[in-house]
Amino acid sequence: SSVCLTKENYYKDTLLKSADELAKLYNPRVGTLLSWPWKVKESNWPHNTIIDNMMNLELMFEATRLSGDSSFYKIAVSHADRTMEEHFRPDGSCYHVIDYSIKDGKVRHRQTAQGYADESIWSRGQAWAIYGYAVCYRETKDRKYLDQALKTFNMMKNLENMPEDLIPYWDMSAPNIPNEPRDVSTASCIASALYEISTMDVPDAAGYKMYADSIMVSLSSPAYRAALGTNGNFLLMHSVGSIPHNSEIDVPLNYADYYYLEALKRKRDIEKGL
């Protein structure tokens, strides 16, 4: 038991140290976490915040639970609120990067880094938003966060160019659809989020699970699931990191596999009534 306690303390200390480091990137004038410190000078983005940061908020909520220090929770809520205010278009789609002024906290530019264009629908960004706001609802029970997650999901679901197998193109506004790379990391993240949403107080909860099931059937097919021992031993093929940077194009990505496994676990737990 002493070994278990030692491990538990190690994990707790690591989480809290990580949360402390993340908290240092918070700018109270803006109300969000800085995403890319190296972009401050490189791209003249004094305080840049990417939609991906929604995935970091779970750490902050957990840090409050572990420490009793509510400052982590308050940072997470502030970040979620300002992001909801500035990152989203009326249709529920989101920008990738918001560049804020450090003088007055106002938005300087809305743009992309990894998407096709500033105004395009970069697919993985939509997945980060869906998943991140579902987590915020779970942790705060504030319905506006769940509403945002569902609005962004329904926007994606209802796009006319969403492929039949539900594995999105890397950017749903890319010019050469249907001859554009798919991104399974988007699909696996959305599927995992939808399984959790299906356990929440939502109309037609079963419908969200069914959609997630359909994604998982596609991901588990030979079109996307690599044969054992191939694909560098990754589970899933056909992810896209950043086409504008000519980086990680049509390759396996660790976070695609991570959310695929998480989705499988969530599906199993739901079906077993756990």
C-alpha angles and dihedrals in degrees: 000000000000088000090052091049091049091051091046091052091047092053091045093049091048092051093048093047089051091049091049090053092047091049089058088067092059117111111199092198090059097030096224142089119261108244108192115025091182090058092061091084101015094059100015091245102145094189113009123183123188126200087239088074089076085078091061095059094080087066091055094049090049091049091058090051092050098042106027087231107134093195090086090053091048092051090051093050092046091050093047092049097048091044090052089050098049111022102057133082121212092263092058097256117128140221119238102223132025115191112206132194113245089207099062105359093243124141113265099179141353113213149133134256102180102020130087096257141349092263097038128108103251101199103215090049088060089051091052089052095048093047096040096051092045087057091048090054091049091052100040105022087223104149095210089073094054090045089055093049091051094045092054092044093049090049090056094042092052098048109123092224096053103127119246091245090055095235103131126225112251088259121015090213096050112136101234101051123176086032095056127107118267122230115219091182087068092049096047093048092049091047092052091048092049093053089056092044089052088063092054131086097276133134111257094012089170090060092061090050091049091052090049090048090054091052090050092050088055094045090049093052123097088257091073110005110083122227113257112277095017132092092049086297092294116138100224133048130204110045127149124216105180124334093184088060092041086236131140097352116175094349136122116271126199094228091054088058092043096056091041090058092043090051091050090051093048091048091050093047093049092049091048091048093241 
